[in-house]
């Protein structure tokens, strides 16, 4: 692929979404092959990426009746910020792969909905672009650490200058996963990554090259460094075991982010949903838990909250909405998931998010 041949779209329209699986297919028809392959695919045999979705069927939601409920309330709060629903935007690289306005459009769509955008270090827009588009709405910043702490300080300084509310340290991507689709497509980034341009440009580079330019030997002192330097809550992202919960919390993390990077890193690992209960039990409500990986339905959001998450983050579906409808398409994806969540909440007899979190899911003994 060459950058001259790559042409992202510029659509701006609300979307009539039946489901997010259809949305993926529709996005695949308008996003150039290399960029779409980078977004939708995962590592190795794609086992874990597929398990992320099917694992939600390992638990059932028991319907409830006679619960005197209408118009369930999806609102919630985290770190004092009021959200329309417990659904936020996960960090995703290079939104300009699908829409010329990139992260600025995503930031606007998320803010208009009333939620949080987690800026990616590998964004194809600047921190200022994203913050300006959000117009004061809360945002978090996800950090891929450089090997050079002076560069880390510079990036964190800019994020803090734009009033981000939390730092998210991605800890499960110290090396790129085995992404065979990218190799088949000979994918290299056709857009720049301005936040990290101090140690690489992104343009013309493979994902492996981008990861190699970041710090690969993360340890608890990195969490301590970010926490002490920024005085902001630090989430450690990529946790799936009780052991890693304790390491992160002892290092000063104020949040745990359960994720397997959307099945893009270690293929053959457990689905993120299957890890959530273990992690939540270990956290024991000491800090907030964010969950991502495989969320495509309102019932997925419901189940993640019932299994211990406080907030649920989505990634790929938002990028598909961005490809098809710009900022309005992004907002449409959030609206769709909220409406489906409201439907599930009513049928499950839950009036609000606290009641969802208190719901006991039923084990699927058939293993489907």
Order of alpha helices (4+ residues) and beta strands (2+ residues): alpha-alpha-alpha-beta-beta-beta-beta-alpha-beta-alpha-beta-alpha-beta-alpha-alpha-alpha-beta-alpha-beta-alpha-beta-alpha-beta-alpha-alpha-beta
